[in-house]
């Protein structure tokens, strides 16, 4: 359908762009008619048939096209691109050592190059792209990334940093285009771009091997695609309409594929789509068949396509990471059997559990861990001061246990007897020779459960070391199959059952998972175990190749492990973390590198002027909306320019405010550990809202002065804003590009006098 003939559904919903361009004003008038008159005209337009786009809408679309092709638009866009890339790529190789979380994500990029399986709480796309960038720029995946401060030396790390910086450089560009599309104002778009280009926080977080610039790239690309798609309303099902719909869906898959925080932008696009469909449903010029086509197109573009791409990301992830690595222990025995080099891959072992065997026992709760013990004791005041028993998520020598009969003195020769359902056994920890022991002392964290410890010496203990083997769904005499049987261990003395609570112990427990004895005998994965490793040279072996799971099984399991891993990221003792209310006020940053005057120091902290301007706009925005709403409600005679500004403020500004809330408010409900960098996606929306708010505020100077004085005041305000941001960037740019010498509170420091808040630590 031609743009000049498209449906007038915008008239019905009161779309701002239609109101701006509707030809309802005499040429001599400088003020619009009252809102009630506008409403009556809208109703007349709707009653006229809703058959074609109004001339105003066509003119508006053509104006948008002309506006986007104006020389100022291209010149300003080139300026934004140049400044953005130059500020991010400057000193990209400094410092030449590992900084902050590069130790995690650089290492994970190496794992992809080496095809080594690992576990992370985030989906794989970001790490896959980091590994690909490193591989394409000559990095061989051999740098160990052990700890921050390790020198890169001859390793080609610049490609991974440069890739992240390139994606981070796109953020001001995307923000510029989004605000330009929403407000049709060069000045609003330029203000937004300046705020992001010269923000020290965004520069810092873009220059290192991190997931954040990749995540924010996809978030902003999704929002830009959504806004562009919204502007195609008058040419449904055209090539450009499909292009922006497909790009929106692809970028949503990308955002979720990097971090689960991508769910927030999915929610934003989803609610925008629901509103769009509701608007179409109210357009009586559209048949139900046409509405159904719109609905199905959005299902395909915004649900099925992102879902397909998201699953494809994991399919590639599992194909590439086919070698055993440090993440094996987080997953089930069946999952591990597909990894080359894992002891379960194409392995063979005795089929049935026997006395005298050396075994590992794995909890069936996903990410439940291996039954584990070590020489450390429970601390004073935590049950009996005996040896700790925990669940450990990694393969370890301390996971090995010996299976004995209940009679410690009974020995056997020849073919060992097999363990059966109902047998009473002792489990002796191979390394420390203490028995798995239960008693009526309170468990460390789960207070209604009993404590489990290691007790005795060289296998000698007491009756509290006895456990009855129970095969779930089995009967007396049934054998215990390695890997296949779900087994419970009932404590003979107290009647409780061995249990992995999933709770993380404090530092005294090495942050391993709590193991208890539960008096609640209901069968759950937390109380069920399987025998994974089984060593007994006196028994014949069988092949374990039948264990390999299907793709959907490992996809589901990996998501459960990631979700539980995320929920297990609790604040640790004496660990620095921040609270959500800290973030908008720029209360405290993050140390990326260096702690003293001899080291190269980088500190993640936002440009104070930029962040506090954003904070001010969050307070100013609702006031401006309230004033405009009251003026419209009371029927004040407003100029055409003022009406345009009011609709941009309320509709487009409201969209950005909603985006900020979606990316910020949920953190108040999270129990996991939080850091300052979690605010940066929300900061993008806040900066775009600031661009629109301050632009409209500066353009409202004609309320207090007449032209040309109002124009001069507006220009002065814009220059003051620009100078403030640039001068603050000049003062604080060493935070991003590196500092040496005395600290800020010491004499002779280049940052002397710039600790405007005591909580800043540079």
Secondary structure, DSSP 8 states (H G I E B T S, - for coil): --GGG---HHHHHT-HHHHHH---S-TT--B---HHHHHHHHHHHHHTTS-S--HHHHHHHHHHHHHHTSHHHHHHHHHHHHHHHHHHHTTTT-SSB--TTHHHHHHHHHHHHHTB----SS-SHHHHHHHHHHHHTT--S-----STT-B-TTS--HHHHHHHHHHHHHHHHHHHHHHHHHH--HHHHHHHHHHHHT-HHHHHHHSSS-SHHHHHHHHHHHHHHHHHHHTTGGGTTSHHHHHHHHHHHHHHHHHHHH-TTHHHHHHHHHHHHHHHHHHHHT-TTS-HHHHHHHHHHHHIIIIIHHHHHHHHHHHHHHHH--B--TTGGGS-HHHHTTSBTSTTTT-EEESB-BTT-EEEEEESSTT--EEEEEEEE--TTSSSS-EEEEEESS--GGG-EEEEESSTT----SS--B-BTT-EEEEEETTT--EEEEEEEE-SS-TTSEEEEEESBTTB--GGG-EEEEETT--TT-B-BTTT--EEEEETTT--EEEEEEEE--GGGTT-EEEEEES-----GGG-EEEEEEE-TTS-EEE-GGG---HHHHHHHHHHHHHHHHHT----TT-----HHHHTTT---EEEE--STTS-BEEE---HHHHHHHHHHHHHHHHHHHHHHHHHHTT---BHHHHHHHHIIIIIHHHHHHHHHHHHGGGGG--S---GGGGHHHHHHHHHHHHHHHHHHHHGGGGTS-TTHHHHHHHHHHHHHHHHHHHHHHHHTHHHH-B-SS-TTSTT-TTTT---STT---
